[in-house]
Amino acid sequence: MSSRRLVVAAALVDDLERPTRLLAARRSRPVRIAGRWEFPGGKVDPGESATEALHRELHEELGVRVYLGDELVGPDDGSWIITDRHVMRLWRAVVVHGDPQPLVEHDELRWLGADTLHDVDWLDGDVRIVRALAASFSAS
Ligand SMILES: Nc1nc2c([nH]c(=O)n2[C@H]2C[C@H](O)[C@@H](COP(=O)(O)OP(=O)(O)OP(=O)(O)O)O2)c(=O)[nH]1
C-alpha cells in the first residue's frame, strides 16, 4: 500500500480516438513548482470518488466540463508515482463545455501537438507519463 496522497488529473485531448493535441498547464504556485508544466487536476477530498474529484478540479481550475475516456493505467500498482508524497491517476478526457482558462493555480495553458509534446518543462514525475501518452498520438 502506498502512503502517498492521491492526485487525479486529466490528459485533455482534442479527440479520444485519434488525439493530436494535449493540454498542458503551467503552475503559478507554490513557488517550488511555479513555472513547471503539469496535467490539470488535484487532490481527492475525503468522501469524494477519484472521478468526482477530477470533474470538480477541472471545473475549478479551467472552467470546463469534460467527458472522461479511458484511464491511463500506470506502472505503480496501476497508478503513477509523481513525487515522494503523491501518486497520480490520470484519465484521457475531452472538453464538452467551455473553453479552458487558467483560472487558479495556473498562469498559462498550451495545446501541444505530437511534435511539441516535450517542448515544455514538465514536472519531473510527469515526464514518463507524457512519453507514454506520446505513443498514442497522431501527427496533426
Ligand atoms: N495536479 C497535478 N499535480 C501534479 C502533477 N505532477 C506532479 O508532480 N504534481 C504534484 C504537484 C503537487 O505537489 C501535487 C498536487 O497537489 P496540489 O495540486 O494540490 O498541490 P499542493 O502543492 O497543494 O500539494 P502539497 O504539496 O501541499 O501536498 O502533485 C500533475 O501532472 N498534475
The ligand as an SDF file (V2000), in Angstrom:
LIG
                    3D

 32 34  0  0  0  0  0  0  0  0999 V2000
   -2.3100   18.4230  -10.4800 N   0  0  0  0  0  0  0  0  0  0  0  0
   -1.1160   17.8760  -10.7200 C   0  0  0  0  0  0  0  0  0  0  0  0
   -0.1930   17.7970   -9.7180 N   0  0  0  0  0  0  0  0  0  0  0  0
    0.9960   17.2480  -10.0330 C   0  0  0  0  0  0  0  0  0  0  0  0
    1.3110   16.7640  -11.3280 C   0  0  0  0  0  0  0  0  0  0  0  0
    2.5900   16.2920  -11.3370 N   0  0  0  0  0  0  0  0  0  0  0  0
    3.0780   16.4540  -10.0830 C   0  0  0  0  0  0  0  0  0  0  0  0
    4.2000   16.1470   -9.6800 O   0  0  0  0  0  0  0  0  0  0  0  0
    2.1140   17.0420   -9.2840 N   0  0  0  0  0  0  0  0  0  0  0  0
    2.2990   17.3630   -7.8820 C   0  0  0  0  0  0  0  0  0  0  0  0
    2.2600   18.8590   -7.6290 C   0  0  0  0  0  0  0  0  0  0  0  0
    1.6690   18.9550   -6.2570 C   0  0  0  0  0  0  0  0  0  0  0  0
    2.7130   18.8980   -5.2890 O   0  0  0  0  0  0  0  0  0  0  0  0
    0.7920   17.7210   -6.1290 C   0  0  0  0  0  0  0  0  0  0  0  0
   -0.6470   18.0330   -6.4080 C   0  0  0  0  0  0  0  0  0  0  0  0
   -1.2580   18.6180   -5.3430 O   0  0  0  0  0  0  0  0  0  0  0  0
   -1.7990   20.0970   -5.4720 P   0  0  0  0  0  0  0  0  0  0  0  0
   -2.0240   20.4180   -6.9090 O   0  0  0  0  0  0  0  0  0  0  0  0
   -2.9410   20.2450   -4.5570 O   0  0  0  0  0  0  0  0  0  0  0  0
   -0.5080   20.8880   -4.9180 O   0  0  0  0  0  0  0  0  0  0  0  0
   -0.0380   21.1990   -3.4220 P   0  0  0  0  0  0  0  0  0  0  0  0
    1.2560   21.9130   -3.5880 O   0  0  0  0  0  0  0  0  0  0  0  0
   -1.1320   21.8780   -2.6610 O   0  0  0  0  0  0  0  0  0  0  0  0
    0.2120   19.7620   -2.7090 O   0  0  0  0  0  0  0  0  0  0  0  0
    1.0410   19.5790   -1.3290 P   0  0  0  0  0  0  0  0  0  0  0  0
    2.4820   19.7790   -1.6820 O   0  0  0  0  0  0  0  0  0  0  0  0
    0.5000   20.5950   -0.3550 O   0  0  0  0  0  0  0  0  0  0  0  0
    0.7290   18.1560   -0.8970 O   0  0  0  0  0  0  0  0  0  0  0  0
    1.2490   16.7950   -7.1200 O   0  0  0  0  0  0  0  0  0  0  0  0
    0.3450   16.8780  -12.3580 C   0  0  0  0  0  0  0  0  0  0  0  0
    0.5500   16.4940  -13.5120 O   0  0  0  0  0  0  0  0  0  0  0  0
   -0.8510   17.4410  -12.0120 N   0  0  0  0  0  0  0  0  0  0  0  0
  1  2  1  0
  2  3  2  0
  2 32  1  0
  3  4  1  0
  4  5  2  0
  4  9  1  0
  5  6  1  0
  5 30  1  0
  6  7  1  0
  7  8  2  0
  7  9  1  0
  9 10  1  0
 10 11  1  0
 10 29  1  0
 11 12  1  0
 12 13  1  0
 12 14  1  0
 14 15  1  0
 14 29  1  0
 15 16  1  0
 16 17  1  0
 17 18  2  0
 17 19  1  0
 17 20  1  0
 20 21  1  0
 21 22  2  0
 21 23  1  0
 21 24  1  0
 24 25  1  0
 25 26  2  0
 25 27  1  0
 25 28  1  0
 30 31  2  0
 30 32  1  0
M  END
$$$$
